[in-house]
Amino acid sequence: MEKEQQPIIIIKRIKKAGHGGHHGGAWKVAYADFVTAMMAFFLVMWLVSVVSIDTRKAIAEYFRSFSVFEGSKAGGIGVKVGVAGGDIVQLEKESGSIKGGSDIQIRLAYEIGRIVEANLKKEHMDQVLINATDKGVRIEMVEKTGSPMFESGKAGLLAVGADIIKAVSESIKNTTNDIIIEGHTDAHHYQKEGYTNWELAADRANALRRELINYGIDASRIKQVASFADNLPIKKDDPYAAINRRVSIFLLDKKKDKVIEGLEHKEIVPPDIITNSQIPITK
């Protein structure tokens, strides 16, 4: 008799999905994240090592929450509210930007520069020079060859001058600092009887005053309108240079608003063209 066949029993063992050795492939994801973070870290370290100290300061300043503006223009640095062109503040540089003055003046100067940059045509950016000093912020609106702000020998504004003053007005209208306005000429002397560079500089300064008021600057903030004729050239080695023909706005340090006398006119370095928010300054 045939041996009774036993049923074949098949045992199916289902292997549970494990982590494949130690933790399977999850470690690879963590490792990739670590490597990415290290790459970013060393990239930052490399960038920090190759940029100047002043640039590092500017980067740090970008992330600070500060604004010297009020009302709708108030906001943090680097935000599109509160500082120039987005409204921002730049820090002191050894040359070619903003130097001197207290931190508040440096910040204010950079905020102004950013707003001017956002509102002014690129080809006229090198006609606005911003200087931070320990007594306030000086804004110089200068002429250049082929791009005059005023009619020759007159106080009548040309299109370039109107555009520049409008952009500068926009940059300071939300500050509260008192203002001094100055007029300067080059060394050319006009033959018109009874009308000298003193009168010309004064008339141009007053033209600026009227424009500022038209653009919303409170007239009570303007404490002085002064004429310096050709006595304070930017380019001392070339008193006839176009850059010496200018009108200036001085925003007084709030702590020194009442100290108008004795303001220093420091030597101004001939500017480079402003690009990437690099603002020519006083040494």
GUMIBA-82582 format. One line per field, with one value per residue: x, y, z of N, C-alpha, C in turn; residue in one letter. Coordinates in nm, 3 decimals, always signed. Layout:
N
n.u c(X ...)
n.v c(Y ...)
n.w c(Z ...)
ca.u c(X ...)
ca.v c(Y ...)
ca.w c(Z ...)
c.u c(X ...)
c.v c(Y ...)
c.w c(Z ...)
code c(A ...)
***
This chain:
283
n.u c(+0.085 +0.050 +0.247 +0.091 +0.048 +0.182 +0.045 +0.184 +0.335 +0.360 +0.546 +0.520 +0.722 +0.710 +0.917 +0.966 +0.982 +1.276 +1.523 +1.736 +2.030 +2.206 +1.973 +1.893 +1.842 +1.806 +2.007 +2.151 +2.007 +2.020 +2.294 +2.335 +2.201 +2.366 +2.610 +2.532 +2.472 +2.727 +2.865 +2.733 +2.804 +3.088 +3.098 +2.987 +3.181 +3.400 +3.314 +3.297 +3.563 +3.672 +3.546 +3.535 +3.580 +3.395 +3.193 +3.104 +2.999 +2.789 +2.629 +2.558 +2.416 +2.199 +2.026 +1.937 +1.679 +1.568 +1.480 +1.490 +1.288 +0.949 +0.595 +0.422 +0.651 +0.799 +0.982 +1.161 +1.513 +1.619 +1.378 +1.095 +0.975 +1.037 +1.314 +1.558 +1.488 +1.375 +1.445 +1.689 +1.992 +2.329 +2.660 +2.961 +3.243 +3.584 +3.650 +3.478 +3.212 +2.994 +3.112 +3.235 +3.080 +2.812 +2.662 +2.388 +2.376 +2.512 +2.342 +2.110 +2.206 +2.250 +1.994 +1.869 +2.018 +1.939 +1.668 +1.685 +1.820 +1.623 +1.440 +1.552 +1.685 +1.929 +2.142 +2.177 +2.259 +2.518 +2.520 +2.433 +2.555 +2.625 +2.692 +2.793 +2.827 +2.954 +2.779 +2.550 +2.375 +2.487 +2.368 +2.465 +2.382 +2.492 +2.625 +2.718 +2.937 +2.759 +2.526 +2.359 +2.202 +2.082 +1.989 +2.241 +2.423 +2.195 +1.903 +1.709 +1.549 +1.643 +1.535 +1.683 +1.777 +1.531 +1.437 +1.632 +1.608 +1.346 +1.369 +1.545 +1.391 +1.187 +1.332 +1.382 +1.152 +1.013 +1.168 +1.257 +1.444 +1.593 +1.669 +1.933 +1.998 +2.214 +2.389 +2.616 +2.875 +3.082 +3.414 +3.385 +3.320 +3.051 +2.966 +2.756 +2.624 +2.616 +2.534 +2.653 +2.849 +2.768 +2.500 +2.393 +2.435 +2.279 +2.023 +1.984 +1.987 +1.757 +1.574 +1.588 +1.487 +1.219 +1.131 +1.157 +0.961 +0.736 +0.730 +0.643 +0.794 +0.806 +0.794 +0.878 +1.088 +1.309 +1.581 +1.780 +1.909 +2.173 +2.442 +2.740 +2.887 +3.173 +3.341 +3.374 +3.473 +3.420 +3.604 +3.900 +4.136 +4.054 +3.884 +3.697 +3.549 +3.260 +3.137 +3.158 +2.954 +2.665 +2.385 +2.302 +2.181 +2.157 +2.102 +2.037 +2.182 +1.967 +2.022 +2.169 +2.032 +1.995 +2.239 +2.362 +2.558 +2.904 +2.926 +3.105 +3.273 +3.386 +3.652 +3.558 +3.572 +3.637 +3.375 +3.306 +3.113 +2.792 +2.716 +2.541 +2.453 +2.669 +2.783 +2.927 +3.148 +3.236 +3.567)
n.v c(-0.119 +0.206 +0.452 +0.675 +0.997 +1.293 +1.614 +1.896 +2.146 +2.486 +2.739 +3.072 +3.329 +3.657 +3.913 +4.180 +4.522 +4.667 +4.883 +4.857 +4.750 +4.955 +5.179 +5.200 +5.388 +5.637 +5.776 +5.877 +6.091 +6.263 +6.303 +6.426 +6.666 +6.767 +6.798 +6.988 +7.202 +7.248 +7.322 +7.561 +7.702 +7.720 +7.862 +8.106 +8.178 +8.207 +8.420 +8.618 +8.644 +8.759 +9.001 +9.351 +9.507 +9.709 +9.639 +9.412 +9.528 +9.668 +9.459 +9.345 +9.559 +9.559 +9.372 +9.472 +9.616 +9.919 +10.259 +10.592 +10.732 +10.857 +10.794 +10.675 +10.597 +10.467 +10.189 +9.874 +9.839 +9.771 +9.687 +9.738 +9.958 +10.259 +10.320 +10.430 +10.348 +10.109 +10.166 +10.188 +10.159 +10.253 +10.169 +10.318 +10.362 +10.316 +10.467 +10.622 +10.598 +10.637 +10.825 +10.914 +11.107 +11.030 +10.711 +10.736 +10.941 +10.827 +10.617 +10.758 +10.899 +10.691 +10.589 +10.803 +10.807 +10.565 +10.608 +10.824 +10.696 +10.523 +10.691 +10.851 +10.908 +10.691 +10.807 +11.046 +10.999 +11.040 +11.301 +11.358 +11.391 +11.253 +11.322 +11.215 +11.367 +11.467 +11.657 +11.637 +11.552 +11.606 +11.695 +11.717 +11.866 +11.856 +12.011 +11.880 +11.854 +11.901 +11.835 +12.039 +12.191 +12.435 +12.729 +12.892 +13.121 +13.202 +13.158 +12.991 +12.681 +12.387 +12.092 +11.870 +11.959 +11.994 +11.731 +11.611 +11.756 +11.691 +11.413 +11.418 +11.563 +11.382 +11.197 +11.313 +11.408 +11.274 +11.289 +11.461 +11.645 +11.971 +12.211 +12.341 +12.543 +12.578 +12.773 +12.743 +12.844 +12.817 +12.943 +13.127 +13.459 +13.676 +13.939 +14.101 +14.395 +14.471 +14.221 +13.940 +13.639 +13.590 +13.679 +13.513 +13.252 +13.276 +13.316 +13.073 +12.900 +12.984 +12.915 +12.640 +12.615 +12.694 +12.489 +12.264 +12.317 +12.315 +12.045 +11.935 +11.966 +12.082 +12.422 +12.541 +12.394 +12.478 +12.651 +12.823 +12.999 +13.012 +13.180 +13.096 +13.167 +13.135 +13.027 +12.783 +12.544 +12.214 +12.081 +12.177 +12.210 +12.277 +12.530 +12.612 +12.399 +12.208 +12.066 +12.221 +12.399 +12.414 +12.323 +12.286 +12.076 +12.072 +11.854 +11.893 +11.746 +11.619 +11.661 +11.882 +12.082 +12.348 +12.456 +12.624 +12.793 +12.783 +12.551 +12.296 +12.288 +12.039 +11.903 +11.777 +11.476 +11.434 +11.286 +10.940 +10.777 +10.695 +10.372 +10.071 +10.155 +10.289 +10.562 +10.870 +11.053 +11.269 +11.300)
n.w c(+0.000 -0.097 +0.053 +0.256 +0.135 +0.265 +0.326 +0.166 +0.337 +0.321 +0.441 +0.471 +0.519 +0.603 +0.562 +0.762 +0.673 +0.740 +0.878 +0.726 +0.780 +0.991 +1.059 +0.792 +0.492 +0.594 +0.720 +0.516 +0.419 +0.639 +0.645 +0.400 +0.445 +0.644 +0.507 +0.317 +0.488 +0.593 +0.364 +0.307 +0.535 +0.513 +0.278 +0.355 +0.544 +0.376 +0.215 +0.410 +0.471 +0.245 +0.196 +0.280 +0.605 +0.638 +0.461 +0.585 +0.812 +0.696 +0.606 +0.848 +0.952 +0.787 +0.887 +1.119 +1.315 +1.251 +1.205 +1.095 +1.006 +1.001 +1.047 +0.756 +0.637 +0.818 +0.946 +0.934 +0.871 +0.546 +0.465 +0.253 +0.340 +0.491 +0.443 +0.203 -0.135 -0.096 +0.119 +0.311 +0.511 +0.501 +0.610 +0.749 +0.533 +0.429 +0.208 -0.067 +0.004 +0.274 +0.542 +0.866 +1.131 +1.365 +1.452 +1.408 +1.220 +1.007 +0.944 +0.877 +0.655 +0.474 +0.442 +0.319 +0.083 -0.037 -0.092 -0.267 -0.476 -0.559 -0.671 -0.862 -1.187 -1.327 -1.465 -1.340 -1.087 -0.996 -0.935 -0.691 -0.379 -0.067 +0.266 +0.578 +0.886 +1.210 +1.293 +1.151 +0.845 +0.522 +0.207 -0.114 -0.415 -0.721 -1.020 -1.343 -1.623 -1.916 -1.793 -1.650 -1.361 -1.325 -1.512 -1.701 -1.516 -1.387 -1.173 -1.255 -1.265 -1.439 -1.622 -1.528 -1.277 -1.147 -1.136 -0.974 -0.733 -0.666 -0.615 -0.396 -0.215 -0.167 -0.025 +0.221 +0.333 +0.530 +0.751 +1.054 +1.109 +1.150 +0.891 +0.693 +0.416 +0.139 -0.106 -0.376 -0.600 -0.899 -0.980 -1.180 -1.273 -1.306 -1.529 -1.492 -1.370 -1.027 -0.963 -0.837 -0.771 -0.515 -0.498 -0.695 -0.590 -0.361 -0.472 -0.603 -0.386 -0.258 -0.453 -0.433 -0.173 -0.212 -0.381 -0.215 -0.024 -0.190 -0.245 -0.014 +0.220 +0.549 +0.601 +0.836 +0.924 +0.792 +0.873 +0.798 +0.518 +0.310 +0.137 -0.024 -0.233 -0.434 -0.248 -0.119 -0.273 -0.406 -0.562 -0.510 -0.648 -0.895 -0.940 -1.124 -1.202 -1.293 -1.088 -0.865 -0.875 -0.711 -0.499 -0.157 +0.106 +0.450 +0.701 +1.025 +1.314 +1.554 +1.819 +1.803 +1.686 +1.752 +1.740 +1.517 +1.432 +1.344 +1.195 +1.035 +0.724 +0.572 +0.373 +0.061 -0.108 -0.451 -0.628 -0.715 -0.969 -0.858 -0.791 -0.730 -0.481 -0.370 -0.209 -0.262 -0.041 +0.240 +0.347)
ca.u c(+0.000 +0.132 +0.256 -0.001 +0.121 +0.159 +0.027 +0.302 +0.306 +0.447 +0.546 +0.560 +0.770 +0.716 +1.021 +0.925 +1.077 +1.357 +1.595 +1.851 +2.151 +2.181 +1.884 +1.862 +1.892 +1.774 +2.131 +2.200 +1.937 +2.078 +2.430 +2.325 +2.167 +2.485 +2.707 +2.479 +2.491 +2.869 +2.900 +2.682 +2.885 +3.220 +3.079 +2.972 +3.311 +3.486 +3.268 +3.334 +3.708 +3.716 +3.486 +3.595 +3.514 +3.281 +3.086 +3.049 +2.914 +2.668 +2.545 +2.502 +2.318 +2.082 +1.934 +1.892 +1.551 +1.590 +1.444 +1.485 +1.173 +0.825 +0.472 +0.412 +0.784 +0.870 +0.995 +1.293 +1.615 +1.618 +1.242 +1.054 +0.916 +1.122 +1.444 +1.565 +1.473 +1.342 +1.465 +1.791 +2.097 +2.462 +2.756 +3.084 +3.345 +3.710 +3.640 +3.380 +3.076 +2.962 +3.215 +3.229 +2.951 +2.767 +2.588 +2.257 +2.395 +2.549 +2.219 +2.023 +2.265 +2.229 +1.851 +1.845 +2.078 +1.857 +1.545 +1.725 +1.852 +1.499 +1.354 +1.628 +1.741 +2.065 +2.243 +2.194 +2.293 +2.647 +2.504 +2.388 +2.659 +2.571 +2.802 +2.758 +2.923 +2.911 +2.678 +2.432 +2.394 +2.492 +2.331 +2.511 +2.326 +2.596 +2.617 +2.830 +2.946 +2.655 +2.406 +2.341 +2.078 +2.025 +2.027 +2.373 +2.423 +2.061 +1.850 +1.600 +1.574 +1.628 +1.469 +1.770 +1.771 +1.399 +1.431 +1.720 +1.548 +1.228 +1.413 +1.600 +1.278 +1.120 +1.415 +1.393 +1.026 +0.965 +1.255 +1.212 +1.561 +1.595 +1.739 +2.004 +2.015 +2.329 +2.413 +2.758 +2.904 +3.223 +3.491 +3.356 +3.253 +2.962 +2.989 +2.632 +2.648 +2.537 +2.490 +2.776 +2.829 +2.695 +2.356 +2.355 +2.428 +2.164 +1.901 +1.969 +1.951 +1.615 +1.497 +1.581 +1.395 +1.081 +1.100 +1.137 +0.828 +0.638 +0.726 +0.588 +0.879 +0.752 +0.877 +0.933 +1.211 +1.420 +1.628 +1.879 +1.941 +2.303 +2.519 +2.884 +2.951 +3.271 +3.441 +3.388 +3.465 +3.446 +3.733 +3.982 +4.241 +3.991 +3.770 +3.601 +3.484 +3.114 +3.093 +3.156 +2.824 +2.577 +2.304 +2.321 +2.088 +2.222 +2.007 +2.107 +2.166 +1.860 +2.080 +2.242 +1.948 +2.005 +2.378 +2.377 +2.685 +3.023 +2.921 +3.228 +3.264 +3.505 +3.689 +3.481 +3.649 +3.569 +3.300 +3.294 +2.973 +2.726 +2.660 +2.516 +2.434 +2.792 +2.755 +3.047 +3.137 +3.338 +3.671)
ca.v c(+0.000 +0.328 +0.533 +0.792 +1.123 +1.402 +1.743 +1.985 +2.269 +2.598 +2.846 +3.199 +3.425 +3.794 +3.989 +4.318 +4.622 +4.722 +5.007 +4.824 +4.770 +5.058 +5.288 +5.200 +5.501 +5.766 +5.845 +5.947 +6.220 +6.347 +6.336 +6.524 +6.794 +6.813 +6.843 +7.113 +7.306 +7.278 +7.398 +7.697 +7.764 +7.757 +7.967 +8.230 +8.210 +8.255 +8.554 +8.709 +8.665 +8.835 +9.134 +9.446 +9.521 +9.798 +9.562 +9.326 +9.613 +9.698 +9.338 +9.334 +9.666 +9.525 +9.289 +9.539 +9.686 +10.060 +10.358 +10.729 +10.794 +10.851 +10.776 +10.564 +10.557 +10.400 +10.045 +9.820 +9.854 +9.667 +9.658 +9.835 +10.075 +10.322 +10.369 +10.456 +10.251 +10.001 +10.237 +10.118 +10.240 +10.200 +10.205 +10.388 +10.294 +10.391 +10.567 +10.592 +10.581 +10.730 +10.820 +11.019 +11.125 +10.928 +10.602 +10.784 +11.019 +10.733 +10.546 +10.853 +10.927 +10.578 +10.583 +10.907 +10.761 +10.459 +10.666 +10.900 +10.600 +10.464 +10.793 +10.935 +10.838 +10.644 +10.897 +11.165 +10.958 +11.095 +11.443 +11.369 +11.346 +11.252 +11.323 +11.205 +11.434 +11.459 +11.759 +11.610 +11.492 +11.705 +11.645 +11.809 +11.845 +11.922 +12.008 +11.819 +11.898 +11.841 +11.808 +12.148 +12.196 +12.569 +12.806 +12.953 +13.253 +13.234 +13.066 +12.913 +12.537 +12.307 +11.963 +11.785 +12.010 +11.967 +11.587 +11.583 +11.813 +11.611 +11.288 +11.448 +11.601 +11.257 +11.124 +11.378 +11.467 +11.204 +11.313 +11.577 +11.731 +12.106 +12.216 +12.459 +12.536 +12.655 +12.788 +12.754 +12.862 +12.799 +13.068 +13.221 +13.579 +13.734 +14.081 +14.175 +14.495 +14.455 +14.082 +13.861 +13.500 +13.588 +13.686 +13.393 +13.139 +13.298 +13.294 +12.929 +12.839 +13.013 +12.833 +12.508 +12.627 +12.695 +12.356 +12.174 +12.346 +12.266 +11.899 +11.890 +11.988 +12.185 +12.543 +12.575 +12.317 +12.548 +12.748 +12.916 +12.991 +13.079 +13.187 +13.089 +13.205 +13.036 +13.016 +12.646 +12.450 +12.072 +12.055 +12.295 +12.225 +12.326 +12.610 +12.636 +12.272 +12.209 +12.008 +12.326 +12.468 +12.321 +12.365 +12.185 +12.066 +12.018 +11.808 +11.907 +11.648 +11.666 +11.706 +12.006 +12.166 +12.489 +12.499 +12.645 +12.858 +12.701 +12.425 +12.276 +12.246 +11.958 +11.880 +11.671 +11.404 +11.427 +11.160 +10.844 +10.760 +10.609 +10.247 +9.974 +10.226 +10.345 +10.703 +10.949 +11.119 +11.356 +11.233)
ca.w c(+0.000 -0.103 +0.176 +0.249 +0.114 +0.360 +0.257 +0.169 +0.412 +0.281 +0.541 +0.410 +0.619 +0.550 +0.630 +0.785 +0.623 +0.849 +0.850 +0.642 +0.858 +1.092 +1.017 +0.650 +0.413 +0.656 +0.755 +0.397 +0.415 +0.744 +0.604 +0.291 +0.508 +0.714 +0.407 +0.262 +0.589 +0.603 +0.244 +0.326 +0.640 +0.461 +0.178 +0.431 +0.602 +0.269 +0.178 +0.518 +0.468 +0.127 +0.192 +0.374 +0.735 +0.622 +0.399 +0.690 +0.895 +0.620 +0.607 +0.983 +0.967 +0.707 +0.964 +1.240 +1.302 +1.285 +1.105 +1.145 +0.944 +1.077 +0.970 +0.661 +0.593 +0.926 +0.926 +0.959 +0.768 +0.446 +0.427 +0.152 +0.403 +0.588 +0.401 +0.062 -0.240 -0.014 +0.242 +0.385 +0.569 +0.478 +0.714 +0.715 +0.454 +0.428 +0.102 -0.170 +0.053 +0.382 +0.645 +0.965 +1.195 +1.457 +1.389 +1.364 +1.098 +0.902 +0.906 +0.808 +0.524 +0.384 +0.413 +0.219 -0.042 -0.097 -0.146 -0.386 -0.581 -0.609 -0.734 -0.955 -1.303 -1.302 -1.521 -1.254 -0.952 -0.953 -0.905 -0.551 -0.287 +0.069 +0.361 +0.720 +0.974 +1.350 +1.317 +1.071 +0.713 +0.415 +0.075 -0.217 -0.549 -0.800 -1.166 -1.413 -1.762 -1.998 -1.715 -1.554 -1.285 -1.338 -1.630 -1.683 -1.457 -1.337 -1.071 -1.313 -1.264 -1.560 -1.596 -1.446 -1.142 -1.091 -1.105 -0.859 -0.611 -0.633 -0.554 -0.264 -0.129 -0.129 +0.070 +0.353 +0.380 +0.648 +0.864 +1.132 +1.136 +1.097 +0.763 +0.644 +0.271 +0.096 -0.248 -0.409 -0.742 -0.935 -0.969 -1.288 -1.224 -1.407 -1.549 -1.468 -1.266 -0.905 -0.944 -0.827 -0.731 -0.387 -0.529 -0.771 -0.498 -0.273 -0.550 -0.626 -0.258 -0.236 -0.548 -0.369 -0.060 -0.262 -0.432 -0.101 +0.033 -0.287 -0.238 +0.114 +0.337 +0.638 +0.592 +0.967 +0.945 +0.726 +0.971 +0.743 +0.375 +0.306 +0.013 -0.004 -0.359 -0.480 -0.142 -0.068 -0.385 -0.381 -0.629 -0.481 -0.749 -1.018 -0.891 -1.232 -1.234 -1.283 -0.961 -0.762 -0.884 -0.641 -0.385 -0.053 +0.219 +0.570 +0.802 +1.153 +1.420 +1.641 +1.946 +1.779 +1.601 +1.788 +1.722 +1.373 +1.406 +1.359 +1.120 +0.960 +0.585 +0.551 +0.234 -0.001 -0.207 -0.579 -0.622 -0.822 -1.003 -0.762 -0.841 -0.624 -0.355 -0.316 -0.202 -0.237 +0.088 +0.296 +0.426)
c.u c(+0.089 +0.128 +0.172 +0.078 +0.079 +0.139 +0.153 +0.263 +0.409 +0.434 +0.602 +0.598 +0.785 +0.816 +0.977 +1.033 +1.150 +1.423 +1.722 +1.981 +2.119 +2.102 +1.861 +1.923 +1.867 +1.900 +2.184 +2.135 +1.998 +2.218 +2.429 +2.292 +2.290 +2.589 +2.663 +2.501 +2.637 +2.916 +2.856 +2.766 +3.020 +3.210 +3.066 +3.106 +3.406 +3.447 +3.309 +3.483 +3.752 +3.655 +3.550 +3.516 +3.388 +3.163 +3.021 +2.956 +2.781 +2.574 +2.479 +2.392 +2.189 +1.977 +1.890 +1.761 +1.569 +1.537 +1.441 +1.366 +1.048 +0.708 +0.478 +0.547 +0.861 +0.877 +1.137 +1.387 +1.605 +1.479 +1.197 +0.975 +1.021 +1.254 +1.456 +1.559 +1.420 +1.369 +1.565 +1.903 +2.232 +2.558 +2.882 +3.177 +3.471 +3.709 +3.531 +3.241 +3.051 +3.063 +3.196 +3.091 +2.918 +2.691 +2.454 +2.270 +2.431 +2.425 +2.125 +2.075 +2.238 +2.081 +1.816 +1.898 +1.995 +1.729 +1.576 +1.750 +1.725 +1.415 +1.424 +1.683 +1.888 +2.171 +2.266 +2.238 +2.425 +2.640 +2.447 +2.495 +2.607 +2.685 +2.750 +2.866 +2.872 +2.806 +2.550 +2.468 +2.385 +2.459 +2.370 +2.448 +2.411 +2.566 +2.734 +2.825 +2.842 +2.528 +2.387 +2.206 +2.005 +2.066 +2.159 +2.362 +2.289 +2.017 +1.735 +1.636 +1.554 +1.569 +1.552 +1.765 +1.640 +1.387 +1.514 +1.658 +1.423 +1.266 +1.468 +1.489 +1.205 +1.199 +1.417 +1.259 +0.970 +1.064 +1.203 +1.327 +1.540 +1.691 +1.810 +2.025 +2.130 +2.334 +2.561 +2.774 +3.048 +3.291 +3.470 +3.279 +3.172 +2.978 +2.866 +2.650 +2.556 +2.489 +2.614 +2.744 +2.756 +2.544 +2.309 +2.338 +2.306 +2.033 +1.877 +1.932 +1.804 +1.525 +1.481 +1.482 +1.249 +1.039 +1.076 +0.999 +0.719 +0.622 +0.691 +0.677 +0.822 +0.847 +0.941 +1.062 +1.333 +1.464 +1.724 +1.894 +2.067 +2.366 +2.667 +2.961 +3.048 +3.377 +3.463 +3.376 +3.487 +3.582 +3.820 +4.090 +4.186 +3.867 +3.665 +3.522 +3.334 +3.064 +3.086 +3.026 +2.720 +2.488 +2.309 +2.209 +2.166 +2.114 +2.078 +2.078 +2.063 +1.913 +2.146 +2.163 +1.968 +2.146 +2.406 +2.512 +2.799 +3.020 +3.045 +3.196 +3.392 +3.530 +3.613 +3.562 +3.572 +3.503 +3.325 +3.146 +2.911 +2.670 +2.644 +2.516 +2.563 +2.781 +2.882 +3.034 +3.252 +3.442 +3.690)
c.v c(+0.125 +0.404 +0.658 +0.920 +1.228 +1.532 +1.830 +2.117 +2.375 +2.709 +2.972 +3.296 +3.562 +3.873 +4.135 +4.414 +4.685 +4.851 +4.980 +4.847 +4.865 +5.171 +5.297 +5.319 +5.636 +5.846 +5.927 +6.085 +6.316 +6.392 +6.442 +6.662 +6.853 +6.870 +6.976 +7.229 +7.345 +7.358 +7.543 +7.772 +7.811 +7.862 +8.102 +8.274 +8.265 +8.397 +8.656 +8.741 +8.754 +8.975 +9.222 +9.451 +9.606 +9.727 +9.469 +9.405 +9.642 +9.579 +9.323 +9.437 +9.634 +9.451 +9.352 +9.611 +9.829 +10.146 +10.495 +10.803 +10.775 +10.824 +10.657 +10.517 +10.486 +10.252 +10.002 +9.843 +9.740 +9.629 +9.764 +9.949 +10.134 +10.374 +10.365 +10.338 +10.126 +10.062 +10.166 +10.209 +10.177 +10.248 +10.268 +10.300 +10.381 +10.500 +10.526 +10.571 +10.682 +10.715 +10.936 +11.028 +11.011 +10.820 +10.650 +10.863 +10.929 +10.660 +10.637 +10.881 +10.813 +10.563 +10.683 +10.862 +10.656 +10.516 +10.747 +10.804 +10.541 +10.563 +10.877 +10.850 +10.807 +10.742 +11.022 +11.128 +11.017 +11.245 +11.466 +11.308 +11.358 +11.234 +11.317 +11.273 +11.424 +11.564 +11.736 +11.545 +11.601 +11.637 +11.751 +11.771 +11.926 +11.917 +11.928 +11.863 +11.824 +11.811 +11.916 +12.138 +12.328 +12.632 +12.876 +13.096 +13.296 +13.131 +12.983 +12.765 +12.476 +12.172 +11.873 +11.828 +11.980 +11.820 +11.553 +11.634 +11.735 +11.482 +11.311 +11.487 +11.478 +11.186 +11.186 +11.424 +11.397 +11.207 +11.436 +11.673 +11.871 +12.112 +12.349 +12.440 +12.627 +12.662 +12.810 +12.772 +12.820 +12.936 +13.164 +13.341 +13.641 +13.885 +14.166 +14.268 +14.473 +14.314 +13.993 +13.716 +13.488 +13.589 +13.561 +13.273 +13.152 +13.270 +13.145 +12.855 +12.863 +12.938 +12.692 +12.510 +12.621 +12.558 +12.257 +12.193 +12.295 +12.114 +11.847 +11.903 +12.103 +12.306 +12.579 +12.499 +12.388 +12.665 +12.852 +12.891 +13.075 +13.076 +13.184 +13.127 +13.096 +13.006 +12.875 +12.545 +12.306 +12.035 +12.178 +12.317 +12.272 +12.406 +12.639 +12.510 +12.279 +12.160 +12.111 +12.406 +12.374 +12.394 +12.250 +12.193 +12.006 +11.983 +11.806 +11.790 +11.701 +11.718 +11.842 +12.101 +12.315 +12.544 +12.514 +12.707 +12.758 +12.569 +12.414 +12.237 +12.169 +11.937 +11.761 +11.607 +11.404 +11.290 +11.069 +10.834 +10.662 +10.487 +10.152 +10.040 +10.274 +10.496 +10.780 +11.032 +11.211 +11.273 +11.306)
c.w c(+0.000 +0.028 +0.158 +0.239 +0.215 +0.282 +0.272 +0.237 +0.372 +0.385 +0.476 +0.520 +0.553 +0.632 +0.642 +0.735 +0.740 +0.809 +0.772 +0.713 +0.971 +1.029 +0.867 +0.579 +0.477 +0.688 +0.637 +0.385 +0.517 +0.705 +0.494 +0.347 +0.578 +0.617 +0.347 +0.359 +0.600 +0.481 +0.258 +0.428 +0.586 +0.351 +0.247 +0.489 +0.496 +0.228 +0.283 +0.511 +0.352 +0.120 +0.298 +0.504 +0.722 +0.557 +0.500 +0.782 +0.825 +0.619 +0.743 +1.004 +0.896 +0.790 +1.095 +1.215 +1.347 +1.172 +1.168 +1.085 +1.028 +0.984 +0.877 +0.614 +0.704 +0.899 +0.949 +0.844 +0.671 +0.403 +0.330 +0.212 +0.494 +0.542 +0.251 -0.028 -0.189 +0.116 +0.330 +0.434 +0.542 +0.586 +0.657 +0.632 +0.455 +0.322 +0.007 -0.120 +0.162 +0.493 +0.741 +1.027 +1.288 +1.382 +1.334 +1.235 +0.981 +0.852 +0.828 +0.667 +0.427 +0.349 +0.303 +0.083 -0.112 -0.160 -0.271 -0.502 -0.642 -0.691 -0.841 -1.069 -1.278 -1.351 -1.437 -1.112 -0.902 -0.927 -0.765 -0.462 -0.145 +0.167 +0.504 +0.802 +1.117 +1.384 +1.238 +0.939 +0.607 +0.282 -0.027 -0.350 -0.645 -0.949 -1.222 -1.558 -1.846 -1.924 -1.608 -1.482 -1.303 -1.472 -1.601 -1.630 -1.400 -1.234 -1.124 -1.319 -1.401 -1.522 -1.506 -1.301 -1.074 -1.051 -0.982 -0.730 -0.569 -0.563 -0.413 -0.167 -0.078 -0.019 +0.209 +0.409 +0.503 +0.763 +0.937 +1.163 +1.080 +0.978 +0.745 +0.494 +0.230 -0.056 -0.273 -0.559 -0.771 -0.932 -1.086 -1.233 -1.337 -1.411 -1.523 -1.348 -1.146 -0.880 -0.951 -0.793 -0.597 -0.411 -0.602 -0.679 -0.405 -0.346 -0.575 -0.498 -0.228 -0.333 -0.494 -0.254 -0.107 -0.313 -0.319 -0.040 -0.060 -0.280 -0.098 +0.235 +0.420 +0.638 +0.726 +0.998 +0.886 +0.814 +0.913 +0.593 +0.356 +0.168 +0.047 -0.129 -0.402 -0.374 -0.089 -0.182 -0.340 -0.439 -0.613 -0.585 -0.883 -0.981 -0.998 -1.269 -1.210 -1.148 -0.849 -0.764 -0.824 -0.541 -0.284 +0.050 +0.336 +0.670 +0.936 +1.245 +1.518 +1.775 +1.930 +1.691 +1.628 +1.769 +1.574 +1.343 +1.419 +1.286 +1.034 +0.817 +0.554 +0.403 +0.179 -0.111 -0.338 -0.595 -0.740 -0.855 -0.906 -0.833 -0.724 -0.487 -0.292 -0.321 -0.172 -0.111 +0.123 +0.370 +0.556)
code c(M E K E Q Q P I I I I K R I K K A G H G G H H G G A W K V A Y A D F V T A M M A F F L V M W L V S V V S I D T R K A I A E Y F R S F S V F E G S K A G G I G V K V G V A G G D I V Q L E K E S G S I K G G S D I Q I R L A Y E I G R I V E A N L K K E H M D Q V L I N A T D K G V R I E M V E K T G S P M F E S G K A G L L A V G A D I I K A V S E S I K N T T N D I I I E G H T D A H H Y Q K E G Y T N W E L A A D R A N A L R R E L I N Y G I D A S R I K Q V A S F A D N L P I K K D D P Y A A I N R R V S I F L L D K K K D K V I E G L E H K E I V P P D I I T N S Q I P I T K)
***
